[in-house]
Amino acid sequence: MKKILTNNIGFKLLSLLFAIVLWIIVVNIDDPEITRTIQGIPVTILDEGVVTENKQVYEVVSGQEVTVTVKGPRSMVDKITKDYFYAYAPFSEKSNVDAVPIYVQFRNSKYDKDCQITQKTMTMKLNIENVIEKSFNVEIVHSADVPSGYYLGKEGISPETVVLTGPESIVNQVHSINTRIDLSGRTQDFQVSVPLRCYTDSGTELSLNAETSLSVQSVDYYANIYSVREVPVTCGYTGKVANGYELIDVNVDKSTVKIAGPSVSQLDSIVIPDEILNVSEATQNVSVETDISTLIPEGVYLCNSSDEVVKVTAKIEPIINNTYTLPVSEIDKVNIPDGYNAEIVDRNVNIVLSGLEDKMTTFSVNEIEPYVDLRNTVEGNNEVLVRFTLSEGLSLVQEVKVNVVLTKINETTTNGESTENTVEPAESQSSELQTTIGQETS
C-alpha cells in the first residue's frame, strides 16, 4: 500500500495541481449564481416635512437600517457591500399607524440586470408626538448660604420667565426650572451668569434631547449682600392699672433682632409705640402682638422673617397687705434723755406692710431694724413713732406708734452706797419674734 502511494509521487502531485487549475478555469468561465445576506444598510429619510411642518416631532422606533439578500453571479455578488445600496423611507407614504415603507436599490444600475435584491426589513416604524410650548418662572435655589454675619438682601434674575419647547412627553415631565446659586464666601454685591436646569416633580434633573430647547440657556443673577447688626426692641405702655394692682414689667419676647441693609447705620433700636400696649384698669397680664417690620425705615431689612411679629406683655400683679407682729423687745431706743429711764409699755405692735407677693415671700421682720427716737420726749407717757428700714418694693400702710414712759432716775447715798430708783417693767418681754401673716388685697 505504501508503495502504491509513494510510487511516482511527482506525477501524482503534478496531476493534483493540474486538476485544481482546471477547476478554477471552469469556475471562472461558468461564473455560478450565489446568494448573500447584506446587513446594516442605512435608511435615508425623505419628505421629513410631512411631520415637522405640522408642529410634530418623530422618533424612529425601528427601521433605521435594513437587511437584504442579493442573488447573482459570484463575480458580482462577492464584491457587493452595504455601500452598494441606497435605502430610503418617504414620509409622504406614512400609514395611519405611523409606519413608512422602505425601498432599497443599487446605487449603480449595472447590477440591476444580473442581481436580484430581496428585502428582509420592509418598514420604518415611527413614534410621532406633538411639539408644545410651556412657560416657566425660573426659581432661584441657594446651594449654600452667605457667611455668618452677612445677610442676603435683594436678589433677582433676568429673564425671570423662560419657554420650553419640545415633544409633549418630555415637556410635561418638567415640573420646575431653576438656577442654583452658591452664596458661600459672598460678602458684597455681585452679578453672575448661571445655567438653567430642568427638574421633574420628584426633584430629578431632566436632560433635554435634541428636539427640546429653552428660549435661553442661562440667566443673569444679581444679589445685594449686607453686614448684619443686632439692635434692641423696646416698648412702653399707656393707661393705669386697676387700684390694688401694679405693673411690674413690660417684656418683648424678642428683646433684640438682627437687621441689615444699606441704611442700617440709621437705626439704633426699634421702638414700639406706647399706644400698642394699653393697660388701663388691667387686673392681669396684658399681651399684644405687633408687626415691627412696619417700624423700620426704608433700606433696612429684618434678617429673619420670623422676627416680624413680636409679642409684648405687660406683667401685672396684685398688691397685698400683710400684718406682722413685732415684740417691743426688738425695738431699739435711741437718744434717751440724760437722767431718764425709758420703757415701752406696749407688749407687741402690729406692722401692716403693702407690696407684691414675691416681695412678701422673701420678707423677714428681722430685717426692718425697728427703733424709736426719744430725742424730744418728756417725763411721763410719750407716743413715739417706730421707724423701720424696709426693703425696696414694700411700704408701710400706716404709721406704727408705741407708748414710751420716761421716768427720772433718783440718786441717794446711804452708808456710802449709791441707790437708783427705776421703774420695773410691768411684764417681761419675749426675745423671740412672733409673725402673724394676714393676707388681703389692698
One Martini backbone bead per residue (centre of mass of N, CA, C, O) as a GRO file, in nm:
protein
  442
    1MET     BB    1   0.059   0.062  -0.021
    2LYS     BB    2   0.300   0.247   0.006
    3LYS     BB    3   0.394   0.208  -0.288
    4ILE     BB    4   0.148   0.333  -0.420
    5LEU     BB    5   0.182   0.626  -0.292
    6THR     BB    6   0.507   0.663  -0.370
    7ASN     BB    7   0.466   0.606  -0.655
    8ASN     BB    8   0.508   0.859  -0.856
    9ILE     BB    9   0.476   1.136  -0.696
   10GLY     BB   10   0.521   1.362  -0.903
   11PHE     BB   11   0.279   1.296  -1.087
   12LYS     BB   12   0.064   1.323  -0.880
   13LEU     BB   13   0.104   1.626  -0.807
   14LEU     BB   14   0.068   1.731  -1.093
   15SER     BB   15  -0.226   1.637  -1.120
   16LEU     BB   16  -0.345   1.802  -0.891
   17LEU     BB   17  -0.271   2.081  -0.997
   18PHE     BB   18  -0.425   2.056  -1.266
   19ALA     BB   19  -0.709   2.022  -1.140
   20ILE     BB   20  -0.725   2.298  -1.002
   21VAL     BB   21  -0.688   2.476  -1.244
   22LEU     BB   22  -0.927   2.364  -1.403
   23TRP     BB   23  -1.144   2.449  -1.197
   24ILE     BB   24  -1.094   2.754  -1.211
   25ILE     BB   25  -1.154   2.785  -1.507
   26VAL     BB   26  -1.442   2.682  -1.501
   27VAL     BB   27  -1.558   2.880  -1.299
   28ASN     BB   28  -1.487   3.145  -1.452
   29ILE     BB   29  -1.653   3.066  -1.701
   30ASP     BB   30  -1.934   2.999  -1.554
   31ASP     BB   31  -2.035   3.171  -1.306
   32PRO     BB   32  -2.203   3.115  -1.055
   33GLU     BB   33  -2.485   3.133  -0.853
   34ILE     BB   34  -2.547   3.348  -0.569
   35THR     BB   35  -2.614   3.406  -0.205
   36ARG     BB   36  -2.645   3.712  -0.002
   37THR     BB   37  -2.610   3.881   0.313
   38ILE     BB   38  -2.701   4.222   0.392
   39GLN     BB   39  -2.606   4.451   0.646
   40GLY     BB   40  -2.650   4.783   0.759
   41ILE     BB   41  -2.839   4.960   0.587
   42PRO     BB   42  -2.898   5.276   0.550
   43VAL     BB   43  -3.171   5.507   0.606
   44THR     BB   44  -3.333   5.743   0.417
   45ILE     BB   45  -3.505   6.038   0.477
   46LEU     BB   46  -3.813   6.148   0.341
   47ASP     BB   47  -4.032   6.397   0.380
   48GLU     BB   48  -4.015   6.532   0.678
   49GLY     BB   49  -4.230   6.769   0.663
   50VAL     BB   50  -4.489   6.605   0.717
   51VAL     BB   51  -4.422   6.639   1.026
   52THR     BB   52  -4.274   6.915   1.107
   53GLU     BB   53  -4.497   7.115   0.977
   54ASN     BB   54  -4.708   7.006   1.225
   55LYS     BB   55  -4.577   7.026   1.502
   56GLN     BB   56  -4.373   6.774   1.490
   57VAL     BB   57  -4.226   6.475   1.617
   58TYR     BB   58  -3.975   6.213   1.581
   59GLU     BB   59  -3.923   5.855   1.634
   60VAL     BB   60  -3.720   5.588   1.567
   61VAL     BB   61  -3.791   5.262   1.641
   62SER     BB   62  -3.759   5.128   1.344
   63GLY     BB   63  -3.556   5.113   1.042
   64GLN     BB   64  -3.260   5.245   1.011
   65GLU     BB   65  -3.201   4.954   0.908
   66VAL     BB   66  -3.115   4.705   0.658
   67THR     BB   67  -3.193   4.379   0.518
   68VAL     BB   68  -3.042   4.176   0.258
   69THR     BB   69  -3.066   3.983  -0.041
   70VAL     BB   70  -2.830   3.851  -0.287
   71LYS     BB   71  -2.868   3.756  -0.633
   72GLY     BB   72  -2.583   3.617  -0.823
   73PRO     BB   73  -2.302   3.641  -0.949
   74ARG     BB   74  -2.012   3.589  -0.805
   75SER     BB   75  -1.849   3.820  -0.933
   76MET     BB   76  -2.052   4.026  -0.791
   77VAL     BB   77  -2.143   3.943  -0.504
   78ASP     BB   78  -1.858   3.936  -0.366
   79LYS     BB   79  -1.831   4.270  -0.384
   80ILE     BB   80  -2.069   4.331  -0.214
   81THR     BB   81  -2.192   4.599  -0.015
   82LYS     BB   82  -2.369   4.833   0.165
   83ASP     BB   83  -2.265   5.072  -0.030
   84TYR     BB   84  -2.437   4.966  -0.293
   85PHE     BB   85  -2.683   5.093  -0.137
   86TYR     BB   86  -3.020   5.246  -0.149
   87ALA     BB   87  -3.206   5.365   0.126
   88TYR     BB   88  -3.562   5.455   0.167
   89ALA     BB   89  -3.808   5.683   0.349
   90PRO     BB   90  -4.121   5.807   0.271
   91PHE     BB   91  -4.333   6.008   0.458
   92SER     BB   92  -4.563   6.036   0.242
   93GLU     BB   93  -4.625   5.703   0.304
   94LYS     BB   94  -4.757   5.719   0.565
   95SER     BB   95  -4.934   5.566   0.791
   96ASN     BB   96  -5.174   5.553   1.048
   97VAL     BB   97  -4.934   5.383   1.218
   98ASP     BB   98  -4.650   5.503   1.153
   99ALA     BB   99  -4.562   5.365   0.872
  100VAL     BB  100  -4.271   5.321   0.652
  101PRO     BB  101  -4.161   5.252   0.361
  102ILE     BB  102  -3.894   5.054   0.223
  103TYR     BB  103  -3.633   5.124  -0.014
  104VAL     BB  104  -3.423   4.924  -0.240
  105GLN     BB  105  -3.109   5.000  -0.417
  106PHE     BB  106  -2.885   5.044  -0.650
  107ARG     BB  107  -2.649   5.274  -0.722
  108ASN     BB  108  -2.574   5.079  -0.954
  109SER     BB  109  -2.743   4.974  -1.243
  110LYS     BB  110  -2.562   4.726  -1.339
  111TYR     BB  111  -2.696   4.522  -1.120
  112ASP     BB  112  -2.996   4.485  -1.208
  113LYS     BB  113  -2.971   4.257  -1.426
  114ASP     BB  114  -2.804   4.023  -1.238
  115CYS     BB  115  -2.939   4.127  -0.968
  116GLN     BB  116  -3.119   4.033  -0.664
  117ILE     BB  117  -3.345   4.190  -0.435
  118THR     BB  118  -3.415   4.106  -0.086
  119GLN     BB  119  -3.618   4.205   0.166
  120LYS     BB  120  -3.634   4.206   0.534
  121THR     BB  121  -3.682   4.517   0.557
  122MET     BB  122  -3.987   4.714   0.509
  123THR     BB  123  -4.012   4.910   0.771
  124MET     BB  124  -4.070   5.223   0.939
  125LYS     BB  125  -4.100   5.306   1.275
  126LEU     BB  126  -4.298   5.552   1.449
  127ASN     BB  127  -4.283   5.831   1.691
  128ILE     BB  128  -4.540   6.070   1.727
  129GLU     BB  129  -4.531   6.418   1.830
  130ASN     BB  130  -4.618   6.693   1.981
  131VAL     BB  131  -4.540   7.032   1.983
  132ILE     BB  132  -4.468   7.223   2.274
  133GLU     BB  133  -4.538   7.500   2.497
  134LYS     BB  134  -4.375   7.625   2.809
  135SER     BB  135  -4.397   7.822   3.089
  136PHE     BB  136  -4.140   7.949   3.324
  137ASN     BB  137  -4.049   8.019   3.641
  138VAL     BB  138  -3.758   8.106   3.771
  139GLU     BB  139  -3.579   7.951   4.016
  140ILE     BB  140  -3.415   8.014   4.325
  141VAL     BB  141  -3.125   7.830   4.434
  142HIS     BB  142  -2.950   7.756   4.732
  143SER     BB  143  -2.650   7.580   4.790
  144ALA     BB  144  -2.548   7.836   4.963
  145ASP     BB  145  -2.482   8.048   5.213
  146VAL     BB  146  -2.404   8.306   5.368
  147PRO     BB  147  -2.212   8.422   5.584
  148SER     BB  148  -2.161   8.493   5.887
  149GLY     BB  149  -2.286   8.831   5.927
  150TYR     BB  150  -2.470   8.802   5.671
  151TYR     BB  151  -2.698   8.941   5.413
  152LEU     BB  152  -2.959   8.872   5.195
  153GLY     BB  153  -3.104   9.066   4.989
  154LYS     BB  154  -3.152   9.158   4.699
  155GLU     BB  155  -3.281   8.950   4.429
  156GLY     BB  156  -3.217   8.834   4.081
  157ILE     BB  157  -3.343   8.782   3.740
  158SER     BB  158  -3.239   8.756   3.380
  159PRO     BB  159  -3.483   8.620   3.304
  160GLU     BB  160  -3.784   8.505   3.472
  161THR     BB  161  -3.883   8.381   3.192
  162VAL     BB  162  -3.936   8.067   3.020
  163VAL     BB  163  -3.925   7.857   2.721
  164LEU     BB  164  -4.048   7.531   2.647
  165THR     BB  165  -3.951   7.318   2.370
  166GLY     BB  166  -4.131   7.011   2.274
  167PRO     BB  167  -4.215   6.721   2.346
  168GLU     BB  168  -4.477   6.638   2.530
  169SER     BB  169  -4.345   6.411   2.711
  170ILE     BB  170  -4.116   6.604   2.815
  171VAL     BB  171  -4.247   6.870   2.904
  172ASN     BB  172  -4.442   6.723   3.118
  173GLN     BB  173  -4.196   6.646   3.313
  174VAL     BB  174  -4.166   6.939   3.380
  175HIS     BB  175  -4.183   7.124   3.688
  176SER     BB  176  -3.897   7.281   3.693
  177ILE     BB  177  -3.696   7.589   3.677
  178ASN     BB  178  -3.353   7.644   3.768
  179THR     BB  179  -3.108   7.820   3.972
  180ARG     BB  180  -2.789   7.775   4.109
  181ILE     BB  181  -2.661   7.927   4.417
  182ASP     BB  182  -2.344   8.028   4.547
  183LEU     BB  183  -2.289   8.209   4.868
  184SER     BB  184  -2.022   8.135   4.947
  185GLY     BB  185  -1.815   8.408   5.036
  186ARG     BB  186  -2.030   8.632   5.024
  187THR     BB  187  -1.980   9.009   5.102
  188GLN     BB  188  -2.096   9.124   4.826
  189ASP     BB  189  -2.190   9.244   4.556
  190PHE     BB  190  -2.329   9.055   4.266
  191GLN     BB  191  -2.270   8.909   3.928
  192VAL     BB  192  -2.412   8.629   3.731
  193SER     BB  193  -2.394   8.357   3.512
  194VAL     BB  194  -2.650   8.098   3.482
  195PRO     BB  195  -2.768   7.798   3.445
  196LEU     BB  196  -3.021   7.583   3.348
  197ARG     BB  197  -3.267   7.366   3.514
  198CYS     BB  198  -3.438   7.055   3.499
  199TYR     BB  199  -3.736   6.928   3.679
  200THR     BB  200  -3.902   6.709   3.840
  201ASP     BB  201  -4.136   6.634   4.088
  202SER     BB  202  -3.893   6.454   4.235
  203GLY     BB  203  -3.604   6.616   4.169
  204THR     BB  204  -3.510   6.533   3.890
  205GLU     BB  205  -3.290   6.569   3.656
  206LEU     BB  206  -3.342   6.687   3.315
  207SER     BB  207  -3.256   6.588   3.005
  208LEU     BB  208  -3.226   6.726   2.696
  209ASN     BB  209  -3.299   6.693   2.378
  210ALA     BB  210  -3.275   6.789   2.051
  211GLU     BB  211  -3.601   6.863   2.044
  212THR     BB  212  -3.523   7.038   2.298
  213SER     BB  213  -3.589   7.382   2.415
  214LEU     BB  214  -3.474   7.694   2.520
  215SER     BB  215  -3.489   8.031   2.503
  216VAL     BB  216  -3.266   7.998   2.729
  217GLN     BB  217  -2.962   7.884   2.894
  218SER     BB  218  -2.935   8.156   3.063
  219VAL     BB  219  -2.892   8.372   3.353
  220ASP     BB  220  -2.903   8.673   3.532
  221TYR     BB  221  -2.748   8.726   3.847
  222TYR     BB  222  -2.840   8.914   4.148
  223ALA     BB  223  -2.687   9.064   4.457
  224ASN     BB  224  -2.731   9.174   4.795
  225ILE     BB  225  -2.480   9.239   5.049
  226TYR     BB  226  -2.494   9.242   5.412
  227SER     BB  227  -2.436   9.347   5.712
  228VAL     BB  228  -2.490   9.269   6.051
  229ARG     BB  229  -2.729   9.393   6.303
  230GLU     BB  230  -2.795   9.444   6.653
  231VAL     BB  231  -3.112   9.532   6.804
  232PRO     BB  232  -3.332   9.669   7.009
  233VAL     BB  233  -3.657   9.606   7.167
  234THR     BB  234  -3.911   9.843   7.253
  235CYS     BB  235  -4.169   9.922   7.516
  236GLY     BB  236  -4.446  10.074   7.619
  237TYR     BB  237  -4.729  10.253   7.777
  238THR     BB  238  -5.077  10.279   7.855
  239GLY     BB  239  -5.212  10.368   8.137
  240LYS     BB  240  -5.389  10.232   8.434
  241VAL     BB  241  -5.409  10.032   8.667
  242ALA     BB  242  -5.573   9.894   8.895
  243ASN     BB  243  -5.657   9.900   9.199
  244GLY     BB  244  -5.422   9.693   9.365
  245TYR     BB  245  -5.213   9.724   9.127
  246GLU     BB  246  -4.909   9.628   8.938
  247LEU     BB  247  -4.661   9.721   8.717
  248ILE     BB  248  -4.372   9.542   8.662
  249ASP     BB  249  -4.352   9.476   8.335
  250VAL     BB  250  -4.207   9.508   8.002
  251ASN     BB  251  -4.221   9.255   7.748
  252VAL     BB  252  -4.015   9.126   7.485
  253ASP     BB  253  -3.968   8.829   7.322
  254LYS     BB  254  -3.773   9.017   7.130
  255SER     BB  255  -3.520   9.206   7.238
  256THR     BB  256  -3.367   9.119   6.971
  257VAL     BB  257  -3.255   9.207   6.637
  258LYS     BB  258  -3.174   9.146   6.301
  259ILE     BB  259  -3.006   9.368   6.075
  260ALA     BB  260  -3.013   9.508   5.733
  261GLY     BB  261  -2.852   9.738   5.510
  262PRO     BB  262  -2.784  10.051   5.375
  263SER     BB  263  -2.947  10.192   5.650
  264VAL     BB  264  -2.851  10.062   5.932
  265SER     BB  265  -2.706  10.312   6.080
  266GLN     BB  266  -2.994  10.465   6.147
  267LEU     BB  267  -3.044  10.213   6.353
  268ASP     BB  268  -3.055  10.148   6.714
  269SER     BB  269  -3.375  10.100   6.739
  270ILE     BB  270  -3.692   9.947   6.825
  271VAL     BB  271  -3.995  10.134   6.870
  272ILE     BB  272  -4.280  10.080   7.032
  273PRO     BB  273  -4.565  10.210   7.064
  274ASP     BB  274  -4.751  10.276   7.343
  275GLU     BB  275  -5.048  10.224   7.221
  276ILE     BB  276  -5.023   9.916   7.189
  277LEU     BB  277  -5.014   9.926   7.519
  278ASN     BB  278  -5.304   9.878   7.721
  279VAL     BB  279  -5.360   9.903   8.097
  280SER     BB  280  -5.638   9.982   8.162
  281GLU     BB  281  -5.768   9.834   8.443
  282ALA     BB  282  -5.580   9.612   8.497
  283THR     BB  283  -5.560   9.256   8.656
  284GLN     BB  284  -5.373   9.145   8.425
  285ASN     BB  285  -5.212   9.034   8.185
  286VAL     BB  286  -5.085   9.201   7.886
  287SER     BB  287  -5.121   9.103   7.536
  288VAL     BB  288  -4.943   9.174   7.225
  289GLU     BB  289  -4.929   9.195   6.870
  290THR     BB  290  -4.661   9.305   6.640
  291ASP     BB  291  -4.540   9.473   6.349
  292ILE     BB  292  -4.200   9.576   6.300
  293SER     BB  293  -4.162   9.620   5.989
  294THR     BB  294  -4.317   9.910   6.000
  295LEU     BB  295  -4.068  10.054   6.187
  296ILE     BB  296  -3.875  10.046   5.953
  297PRO     BB  297  -3.678  10.174   5.736
  298GLU     BB  298  -3.570  10.235   5.446
  299GLY     BB  299  -3.305  10.003   5.391
  300VAL     BB  300  -3.425   9.793   5.604
  301TYR     BB  301  -3.376   9.457   5.735
  302LEU     BB  302  -3.496   9.162   5.833
  303CYS     BB  303  -3.329   8.865   5.865
  304ASN     BB  304  -3.593   8.746   6.005
  305SER     BB  305  -3.920   8.671   5.946
  306SER     BB  306  -3.991   8.580   6.248
  307ASP     BB  307  -3.944   8.894   6.358
  308GLU     BB  308  -4.192   9.063   6.275
  309VAL     BB  309  -4.348   8.924   6.511
  310VAL     BB  310  -4.430   9.049   6.831
  311LYS     BB  311  -4.446   9.008   7.191
  312VAL     BB  312  -4.627   9.201   7.430
  313THR     BB  313  -4.582   9.223   7.796
  314ALA     BB  314  -4.775   9.296   8.080
  315LYS     BB  315  -4.690   9.279   8.414
  316ILE     BB  316  -4.944   9.187   8.657
  317GLU     BB  317  -4.996   9.258   9.010
  318PRO     BB  318  -5.099   9.224   9.318
  319ILE     BB  319  -5.161   9.403   9.608
  320ILE     BB  320  -5.054   9.328   9.936
  321ASN     BB  321  -5.140   9.264  10.282
  322ASN     BB  322  -4.933   9.245  10.574
  323THR     BB  323  -4.919   9.116  10.908
  324TYR     BB  324  -4.694   9.201  11.172
  325THR     BB  325  -4.541   9.083  11.471
  326LEU     BB  326  -4.378   9.297  11.721
  327PRO     BB  327  -4.173   9.290  11.961
  328VAL     BB  328  -4.058   9.539  12.174
  329SER     BB  329  -3.776   9.413  12.232
  330GLU     BB  330  -3.683   9.488  11.918
  331ILE     BB  331  -3.682   9.787  12.007
  332ASP     BB  332  -3.499  10.052  11.979
  333LYS     BB  333  -3.336  10.303  12.195
  334VAL     BB  334  -3.285  10.645  12.120
  335ASN     BB  335  -3.204  10.930  12.271
  336ILE     BB  336  -3.199  10.932  12.574
  337PRO     BB  337  -3.242  11.118  12.817
  338ASP     BB  338  -3.082  11.249  13.060
  339GLY     BB  339  -3.184  11.089  13.360
  340TYR     BB  340  -3.342  10.856  13.204
  341ASN     BB  341  -3.599  10.617  13.179
  342ALA     BB  342  -3.699  10.374  12.922
  343GLU     BB  343  -4.033  10.245  12.843
  344ILE     BB  344  -4.224  10.002  12.681
  345VAL     BB  345  -4.566   9.927  12.742
  346ASP     BB  346  -4.596   9.761  12.514
  347ARG     BB  347  -4.592   9.441  12.392
  348ASN     BB  348  -4.711   9.475  12.098
  349VAL     BB  349  -4.678   9.522  11.738
  350ASN     BB  350  -4.832   9.618  11.434
  351ILE     BB  351  -4.742   9.547  11.093
  352VAL     BB  352  -4.839   9.701  10.781
  353LEU     BB  353  -4.779   9.571  10.462
  354SER     BB  354  -4.703   9.668  10.122
  355GLY     BB  355  -4.711   9.438   9.831
  356LEU     BB  356  -4.574   9.196   9.668
  357GLU     BB  357  -4.559   8.862   9.685
  358ASP     BB  358  -4.250   8.819   9.638
  359LYS     BB  359  -4.172   9.018   9.867
  360MET     BB  360  -4.319   8.872  10.098
  361THR     BB  361  -4.175   8.598  10.079
  362THR     BB  362  -3.876   8.738  10.146
  363PHE     BB  363  -3.970   8.853  10.403
  364SER     BB  364  -3.827   8.982  10.719
  365VAL     BB  365  -3.859   9.119  11.032
  366ASN     BB  366  -3.546   9.120  11.091
  367GLU     BB  367  -3.479   9.360  10.871
  368ILE     BB  368  -3.603   9.648  10.990
  369GLU     BB  369  -3.481   9.787  11.237
  370PRO     BB  370  -3.621   9.891  11.496
  371TYR     BB  371  -3.703  10.232  11.625
  372VAL     BB  372  -3.671  10.495  11.875
  373ASP     BB  373  -3.689  10.851  11.907
  374LEU     BB  374  -3.611  11.036  12.228
  375ARG     BB  375  -3.527  11.336  12.199
  376ASN     BB  376  -3.840  11.485  12.258
  377THR     BB  377  -3.900  11.375  12.524
  378VAL     BB  378  -4.086  11.324  12.830
  379GLU     BB  379  -4.200  11.295  13.118
  380GLY     BB  380  -4.360  11.006  13.082
  381ASN     BB  381  -4.593  10.983  12.843
  382ASN     BB  382  -4.514  10.861  12.501
  383GLU     BB  383  -4.580  10.903  12.159
  384VAL     BB  384  -4.398  10.694  11.932
  385LEU     BB  385  -4.230  10.652  11.643
  386VAL     BB  386  -4.171  10.383  11.439
  387ARG     BB  387  -3.880  10.277  11.283
  388PHE     BB  388  -3.766  10.171  10.947
  389THR     BB  389  -3.618   9.913  10.731
  390LEU     BB  390  -3.708   9.880  10.398
  391SER     BB  391  -3.752   9.713  10.133
  392GLU     BB  392  -3.786   9.710   9.815
  393GLY     BB  393  -4.147   9.720   9.753
  394LEU     BB  394  -4.213   9.827  10.040
  395SER     BB  395  -4.487   9.941  10.255
  396LEU     BB  396  -4.650  10.146  10.477
  397VAL     BB  397  -4.973  10.179  10.562
  398GLN     BB  398  -4.911  10.262  10.870
  399GLU     BB  399  -4.834  10.400  11.141
  400VAL     BB  400  -4.609  10.326  11.413
  401LYS     BB  401  -4.692  10.324  11.765
  402VAL     BB  402  -4.563  10.397  12.095
  403ASN     BB  403  -4.541  10.365  12.443
  404VAL     BB  404  -4.336  10.591  12.637
  405VAL     BB  405  -4.171  10.580  12.954
  406LEU     BB  406  -4.046  10.843  13.153
  407THR     BB  407  -3.801  10.821  13.412
  408LYS     BB  408  -3.654  10.938  13.679
  409ILE     BB  409  -3.336  10.939  13.817
  410ASN     BB  410  -3.264  10.856  14.158
  411GLU     BB  411  -2.999  10.979  14.383
  412THR     BB  412  -2.866  10.811  14.677
  413THR     BB  413  -2.690  10.814  15.002
  414THR     BB  414  -2.614  10.505  15.178
  415ASN     BB  415  -2.351  10.413  15.346
  416GLY     BB  416  -2.193  10.479  15.072
  417GLU     BB  417  -2.440  10.414  14.882
  418SER     BB  418  -2.588  10.367  14.575
  419THR     BB  419  -2.924  10.467  14.464
  420GLU     BB  420  -3.176  10.348  14.236
  421ASN     BB  421  -3.478  10.466  14.080
  422THR     BB  422  -3.678  10.234  13.908
  423VAL     BB  423  -3.876  10.111  13.651
  424GLU     BB  424  -4.050   9.837  13.630
  425PRO     BB  425  -4.158   9.624  13.431
  426ALA     BB  426  -4.460   9.475  13.403
  427GLU     BB  427  -4.335   9.298  13.169
  428SER     BB  428  -4.192   9.057  13.009
  429GLN     BB  429  -3.997   9.017  12.718
  430SER     BB  430  -3.978   8.870  12.428
  431SER     BB  431  -3.706   8.759  12.210
  432GLU     BB  432  -3.912   8.652  12.018
  433LEU     BB  433  -4.057   8.620  11.713
  434GLN     BB  434  -4.393   8.703  11.600
  435THR     BB  435  -4.572   8.590  11.307
  436THR     BB  436  -4.856   8.739  11.148
  437ILE     BB  437  -5.029   8.648  10.853
  438GLY     BB  438  -5.240   8.876  10.677
  439GLN     BB  439  -5.408   8.838  10.372
  440GLU     BB  440  -5.470   9.114  10.148
  441THR     BB  441  -5.644   9.323   9.932
  442SER     BB  442  -5.597   9.660   9.852
   0.00000   0.00000   0.00000
